[in-house]
Amino acid sequence: DIPEIQHMFSSGREIQATKFAEMLHAIVASVDSEANLYSKLRALAPMHVEKGVNVEHMPRMGAVLFQVLDTILGPDFDQAARAAWEWLWAWLSKVMQQTLEEVRFGSNVISRSWNMAQDNFPEHEVGEV
């Protein structure tokens, strides 16, 4: 359990575990295609931003991932497997950081633009949302 991020999860532990396993499967299946893997992560970024995920959460999530891998794989999670997952997690963390920043920046630009339009034009010119 990670108390500081529990508020980000609206569904139960089993559902989250299933989603996590499905995402791991998708990542492993896409590992040979950097573009495909980046696309998958980019698609997840808006939802993660909405849930309040920050870059600061990544090390703790990585620690949980490695605990899960160690538990599930046991002796098969040897030094070589760990090194491969460490490399992949470092890459995933960096890409997630970039995509989170892109989404936040885009959201801020849109919000500021909308606010500016509302401040400078009458409602009938801006329209209703």
C-alpha positions as CSV (number, residue, x, y, z in Angstrom):
1,D,0.0,0.0,0.0
2,I,1.1,3.5,-0.8
3,P,-1.1,5.8,1.4
4,E,0.0,9.0,-0.4
5,I,-1.5,7.9,-3.7
6,Q,-4.5,5.9,-2.5
7,H,-6.9,8.7,-3.5
8,M,-5.9,8.3,-7.1
9,F,-7.6,4.9,-7.4
10,S,-11.3,4.8,-7.6
11,S,-11.7,1.0,-8.0
12,G,-10.8,-1.8,-5.7
13,R,-7.4,-3.4,-5.3
14,E,-8.2,-6.5,-7.5
15,I,-9.4,-4.3,-10.3
16,Q,-6.3,-2.1,-10.1
17,A,-4.1,-5.2,-10.0
18,T,-5.8,-6.5,-13.2
19,K,-5.4,-3.1,-14.9
20,F,-1.7,-3.1,-13.8
21,A,-1.1,-6.6,-15.2
22,E,-2.8,-5.7,-18.5
23,M,-0.7,-2.6,-18.8
24,L,2.5,-4.6,-18.1
25,H,1.5,-7.1,-20.7
26,A,0.9,-4.3,-23.3
27,I,4.3,-2.8,-22.4
28,V,6.1,-6.0,-22.8
29,A,4.3,-6.8,-26.1
30,S,5.3,-3.3,-27.4
31,V,8.9,-3.3,-26.2
32,D,10.3,-4.0,-29.6
33,S,8.6,-0.9,-31.0
34,E,9.7,2.3,-29.3
35,A,7.1,4.3,-31.3
36,N,4.3,2.0,-30.3
37,L,5.3,2.0,-26.7
38,Y,5.6,5.8,-26.7
39,S,2.1,6.0,-28.2
40,K,0.6,3.8,-25.5
41,L,2.2,5.9,-22.8
42,R,1.2,9.2,-24.5
43,A,-2.4,7.9,-24.5
44,L,-2.3,7.2,-20.8
45,A,-0.9,10.6,-19.8
46,P,-4.2,12.6,-19.8
47,M,-5.9,10.1,-17.4
48,H,-2.8,10.1,-15.2
49,V,-2.8,13.9,-15.1
50,E,-6.5,13.9,-14.2
51,K,-5.8,11.5,-11.3
52,G,-3.1,13.7,-10.0
53,V,0.0,11.6,-10.9
54,N,3.2,13.5,-10.6
55,V,6.8,12.6,-11.6
56,E,7.6,12.3,-7.9
57,H,5.3,9.2,-7.7
58,M,7.4,7.3,-10.3
59,P,10.2,6.0,-7.9
60,R,7.6,4.6,-5.4
61,M,5.6,3.0,-8.2
62,G,8.9,1.5,-9.6
63,A,9.6,0.1,-6.1
64,V,6.1,-1.5,-6.1
65,L,6.7,-2.9,-9.6
66,F,9.9,-4.5,-8.6
67,Q,8.3,-6.0,-5.5
68,V,5.5,-7.5,-7.6
69,L,8.0,-8.9,-10.2
70,D,10.1,-10.4,-7.4
71,T,7.1,-12.0,-5.8
72,I,5.6,-13.3,-9.0
73,L,8.8,-14.4,-10.7
74,G,10.7,-15.6,-7.6
75,P,14.1,-17.1,-8.7
76,D,13.4,-16.2,-12.3
77,F,13.8,-12.5,-11.4
78,D,17.5,-12.9,-11.4
79,Q,20.2,-10.2,-12.0
80,A,19.7,-10.2,-15.8
81,A,15.9,-9.9,-15.6
82,R,16.2,-7.2,-12.9
83,A,18.7,-5.2,-15.0
84,A,16.4,-5.4,-18.1
85,W,13.4,-4.2,-16.0
86,E,15.4,-1.4,-14.4
87,W,16.4,-0.2,-17.9
88,L,12.8,-0.4,-19.1
89,W,11.4,1.3,-16.0
90,A,14.0,4.1,-16.3
91,W,12.9,4.6,-20.0
92,L,9.2,4.4,-19.1
93,S,9.6,6.9,-16.3
94,K,11.3,9.4,-18.5
95,V,8.7,9.1,-21.2
96,M,5.9,9.3,-18.7
97,Q,7.5,12.4,-17.3
98,Q,7.7,14.0,-20.7
99,T,4.1,13.0,-21.6
100,L,2.7,14.3,-18.3
101,E,4.5,17.6,-18.9
102,E,3.1,17.8,-22.4
103,V,-0.4,17.2,-21.3
104,R,-0.1,19.7,-18.4
105,F,1.3,22.3,-20.7
106,G,-1.4,21.7,-23.3
107,S,-4.1,21.9,-20.7
108,N,-2.7,25.1,-19.3
109,V,-2.5,26.7,-22.7
110,I,-6.1,25.8,-23.5
111,S,-7.3,26.9,-20.1
112,R,-5.5,30.2,-20.3
113,S,-6.7,30.8,-23.9
114,W,-10.3,30.1,-22.8
115,N,-10.0,32.4,-19.8
116,M,-8.5,35.1,-22.0
117,A,-11.3,34.8,-24.6
118,Q,-14.0,35.0,-21.8
119,D,-12.3,38.0,-20.3
120,N,-12.0,39.9,-23.7
121,F,-15.1,39.0,-25.6
122,P,-18.8,39.1,-24.9
123,E,-20.5,35.7,-24.2
124,H,-22.4,35.7,-27.4
125,E,-19.1,35.9,-29.4
126,V,-17.3,33.3,-27.3
127,G,-20.3,30.9,-27.2
128,E,-21.4,28.5,-24.5
129,V,-19.6,25.4,-23.4
